Amino acid sequence: MEMFLMAVCLAFFGVAVSAMAFGAATSGVREQQAATLGTEVDKALASMPERFFARDTAPAFSVPPPVVNVPTVPLEVLLAQIERHVRLEQAAAESFLLDPTVESLHGRTTSPLVH
C-alpha cells in the first residue's frame, strides 16, 4: 500500500511539473496569437446578438447567399418518397439477415434518396 501511494504521489508530481513546463513554454504563443487576430472581425461579431448556435443576422463583411427559386413539392409526394426509401432499406436489412454476406452488406440500395 505504501508503494502504491508513493507511485501515485510521484505520478502526480510528474504531471504537475509537466503542466508547469508546458504553460511556461506556450505563454509567449498565446500573447502572440492574441496580438495578431483581426480586431475588426471580432468587433463585428461582438456587436451581433447571439442565439444558441447561430446569429440573427450575417456579419457585414459576408456576401449574402444568392436567391434561388425552389419549386414547392406537395407534402404527400415527399412522404411517399420517404416511405418508399424506408421500405427499400428495411427490405435490404431483411435480405442481409436472411443471407449475411459481405456483398449484401456493402451493396448499393436502389433508393433514389441515397447519394
Phi and psi in degrees as GROMACS dihedral restraints (atoms count N, CA, C in turn):
[ dihedral_restraints ]
;  ai    aj    ak    al  type     phi  dphi    fc
    3     4     5     6     1   -65.8    20    10
    4     5     6     7     1   -37.2    20    10
    6     7     8     9     1   -68.3    20    10
    7     8     9    10     1   -37.1    20    10
    9    10    11    12     1   -64.3    20    10
   10    11    12    13     1   -45.5    20    10
   12    13    14    15     1   -62.9    20    10
   13    14    15    16     1   -37.5    20    10
   15    16    17    18     1   -66.2    20    10
   16    17    18    19     1   -40.6    20    10
   18    19    20    21     1   -65.4    20    10
   19    20    21    22     1   -40.0    20    10
   21    22    23    24     1   -65.0    20    10
   22    23    24    25     1   -43.0    20    10
   24    25    26    27     1   -64.0    20    10
   25    26    27    28     1   -42.2    20    10
   27    28    29    30     1   -65.7    20    10
   28    29    30    31     1   -38.4    20    10
   30    31    32    33     1   -65.8    20    10
   31    32    33    34     1   -43.1    20    10
   33    34    35    36     1   -62.9    20    10
   34    35    36    37     1   -41.3    20    10
   36    37    38    39     1   -63.4    20    10
   37    38    39    40     1   -42.0    20    10
   39    40    41    42     1   -63.8    20    10
   40    41    42    43     1   -40.7    20    10
   42    43    44    45     1   -66.2    20    10
   43    44    45    46     1   -40.9    20    10
   45    46    47    48     1   -63.7    20    10
   46    47    48    49     1   -43.4    20    10
   48    49    50    51     1   -65.3    20    10
   49    50    51    52     1   -40.6    20    10
   51    52    53    54     1   -64.3    20    10
   52    53    54    55     1   -40.9    20    10
   54    55    56    57     1   -65.0    20    10
   55    56    57    58     1   -40.9    20    10
   57    58    59    60     1   -66.2    20    10
   58    59    60    61     1   -40.4    20    10
   60    61    62    63     1   -66.3    20    10
   61    62    63    64     1   -40.4    20    10
   63    64    65    66     1   -65.8    20    10
   64    65    66    67     1   -42.0    20    10
   66    67    68    69     1   -62.5    20    10
   67    68    69    70     1   -39.8    20    10
   69    70    71    72     1   -69.2    20    10
   70    71    72    73     1   -35.7    20    10
   72    73    74    75     1   -73.3    20    10
   73    74    75    76     1   -30.2    20    10
   75    76    77    78     1  -102.9    20    10
   76    77    78    79     1     4.0    20    10
   78    79    80    81     1   -67.0    20    10
   79    80    81    82     1   -36.4    20    10
   81    82    83    84     1   -69.3    20    10
   82    83    84    85     1   -31.9    20    10
   84    85    86    87     1   -67.7    20    10
   85    86    87    88     1   -42.0    20    10
   87    88    89    90     1   -63.0    20    10
   88    89    90    91     1   -41.9    20    10
   90    91    92    93     1   -66.1    20    10
   91    92    93    94     1   -38.6    20    10
   93    94    95    96     1   -67.8    20    10
   94    95    96    97     1   -41.1    20    10
   96    97    98    99     1   -65.6    20    10
   97    98    99   100     1   -38.9    20    10
   99   100   101   102     1   -65.6    20    10
  100   101   102   103     1   -33.8    20    10
  102   103   104   105     1   -75.6    20    10
  103   104   105   106     1   -28.7    20    10
  105   106   107   108     1   -91.1    20    10
  106   107   108   109     1   -10.0    20    10
  108   109   110   111     1   -69.0    20    10
  109   110   111   112     1   145.4    20    10
  111   112   113   114     1   -73.3    20    10
  112   113   114   115     1   124.8    20    10
  114   115   116   117     1   -80.2    20    10
  115   116   117   118     1   -24.5    20    10
  117   118   119   120     1   -68.9    20    10
  118   119   120   121     1   -36.8    20    10
  120   121   122   123     1   -68.0    20    10
  121   122   123   124     1   -41.7    20    10
  123   124   125   126     1   -63.6    20    10
  124   125   126   127     1   -39.6    20    10
  126   127   128   129     1   -66.8    20    10
  127   128   129   130     1   -40.1    20    10
  129   130   131   132     1   -65.4    20    10
  130   131   132   133     1   -41.2    20    10
  132   133   134   135     1   -71.7    20    10
  133   134   135   136     1   -34.9    20    10
  135   136   137   138     1   -71.1    20    10
  136   137   138   139     1   -27.6    20    10
  138   139   140   141     1   -78.9    20    10
  139   140   141   142     1   -13.3    20    10
  141   142   143   144     1   -87.4    20    10
  142   143   144   145     1   142.2    20    10
  144   145   146   147     1   -70.1    20    10
  145   146   147   148     1   143.4    20    10
  147   148   149   150     1   -95.9    20    10
  148   149   150   151     1   148.1    20    10
  150   151   152   153     1  -119.9    20    10
  151   152   153   154     1  -166.9    20    10
  153   154   155   156     1   -64.9    20    10
  154   155   156   157     1   -58.7    20    10
  156   157   158   159     1  -117.5    20    10
  157   158   159   160     1   -11.5    20    10
  159   160   161   162     1  -136.4    20    10
  160   161   162   163     1   167.2    20    10
  162   163   164   165     1   -96.8    20    10
  163   164   165   166     1   159.5    20    10
  165   166   167   168     1   -68.6    20    10
  166   167   168   169     1   -40.9    20    10
  168   169   170   171     1  -126.9    20    10
  169   170   171   172     1   158.8    20    10
  171   172   173   174     1   -76.6    20    10
  172   173   174   175     1   151.4    20    10
  174   175   176   177     1   -61.2    20    10
  175   176   177   178     1   156.2    20    10
  177   178   179   180     1   -66.8    20    10
  178   179   180   181     1   -23.1    20    10
  180   181   182   183     1   -88.8    20    10
  181   182   183   184     1     1.6    20    10
  183   184   185   186     1   -96.1    20    10
  184   185   186   187     1   156.9    20    10
  186   187   188   189     1   -89.5    20    10
  187   188   189   190     1   130.7    20    10
  189   190   191   192     1   -67.6    20    10
  190   191   192   193     1   147.2    20    10
  192   193   194   195     1   -68.7    20    10
  193   194   195   196     1   150.0    20    10
  195   196   197   198     1   -68.6    20    10
  196   197   198   199     1   147.2    20    10
  198   199   200   201     1   -82.8    20    10
  199   200   201   202     1   124.3    20    10
  201   202   203   204     1  -120.0    20    10
  202   203   204   205     1   130.2    20    10
  204   205   206   207     1   -81.9    20    10
  205   206   207   208     1   108.6    20    10
  207   208   209   210     1   -96.1    20    10
  208   209   210   211     1   125.8    20    10
  210   211   212   213     1   -68.9    20    10
  211   212   213   214     1   141.6    20    10
  213   214   215   216     1   -84.8    20    10
  214   215   216   217     1   137.6    20    10
  216   217   218   219     1  -113.8    20    10
  217   218   219   220     1   135.8    20    10
  219   220   221   222     1   -60.9    20    10
  220   221   222   223     1   147.6    20    10
  222   223   224   225     1   -62.0    20    10
  223   224   225   226     1   -35.4    20    10
  225   226   227   228     1   -63.7    20    10
  226   227   228   229     1   -36.7    20    10
  228   229   230   231     1   -66.1    20    10
  229   230   231   232     1   -44.4    20    10
  231   232   233   234     1   -62.8    20    10
  232   233   234   235     1   -43.2    20    10
  234   235   236   237     1   -63.7    20    10
  235   236   237   238     1   -37.9    20    10
  237   238   239   240     1   -65.3    20    10
  238   239   240   241     1   -41.0    20    10
  240   241   242   243     1   -64.9    20    10
  241   242   243   244     1   -42.5    20    10
  243   244   245   246     1   -65.4    20    10
  244   245   246   247     1   -41.3    20    10
  246   247   248   249     1   -63.7    20    10
  247   248   249   250     1   -40.9    20    10
  249   250   251   252     1   -63.6    20    10
  250   251   252   253     1   -41.8    20    10
  252   253   254   255     1   -62.5    20    10
  253   254   255   256     1   -43.7    20    10
  255   256   257   258     1   -64.3    20    10
  256   257   258   259     1   -41.4    20    10
  258   259   260   261     1   -64.5    20    10
  259   260   261   262     1   -40.5    20    10
  261   262   263   264     1   -64.8    20    10
  262   263   264   265     1   -39.9    20    10
  264   265   266   267     1   -67.1    20    10
  265   266   267   268     1   -39.8    20    10
  267   268   269   270     1   -64.9    20    10
  268   269   270   271     1   -39.7    20    10
  270   271   272   273     1   -64.8    20    10
  271   272   273   274     1   -39.0    20    10
  273   274   275   276     1   -65.8    20    10
  274   275   276   277     1   -39.6    20    10
  276   277   278   279     1   -67.0    20    10
  277   278   279   280     1   -40.9    20    10
  279   280   281   282     1   -65.8    20    10
  280   281   282   283     1   -39.6    20    10
  282   283   284   285     1   -67.5    20    10
  283   284   285   286     1   -33.2    20    10
  285   286   287   288     1   -68.6    20    10
  286   287   288   289     1   -38.7    20    10
  288   289   290   291     1   -67.2    20    10
  289   290   291   292     1   -32.4    20    10
  291   292   293   294     1   -72.8    20    10
  292   293   294   295     1   -40.1    20    10
  294   295   296   297     1  -140.2    20    10
  295   296   297   298     1    83.2    20    10
  297   298   299   300     1   -73.8    20    10
  298   299   300   301     1   113.0    20    10
  300   301   302   303     1  -133.2    20    10
  301   302   303   304     1   163.5    20    10
  303   304   305   306     1   -66.4    20    10
  304   305   306   307     1   -37.6    20    10
  306   307   308   309     1   -64.2    20    10
  307   308   309   310     1   -42.1    20    10
  309   310   311   312     1   -73.1    20    10
  310   311   312   313     1   -25.2    20    10
  312   313   314   315     1   -73.2    20    10
  313   314   315   316     1   -41.0    20    10
  315   316   317   318     1  -101.5    20    10
  316   317   318   319     1    12.1    20    10
  318   319   320   321     1   -73.8    20    10
  319   320   321   322     1   154.1    20    10
  321   322   323   324     1   -78.8    20    10
  322   323   324   325     1   145.1    20    10
  324   325   326   327     1   -90.5    20    10
  325   326   327   328     1   160.2    20    10
  327   328   329   330     1   -93.2    20    10
  328   329   330   331     1     7.6    20    10
  330   331   332   333     1   -70.8    20    10
  331   332   333   334     1   134.9    20    10
  333   334   335   336     1   -75.2    20    10
  334   335   336   337     1   -10.0    20    10
  336   337   338   339     1   -85.0    20    10
  337   338   339   340     1    -7.9    20    10
  339   340   341   342     1   -88.6    20    10
  340   341   342   343     1   133.8    20    10
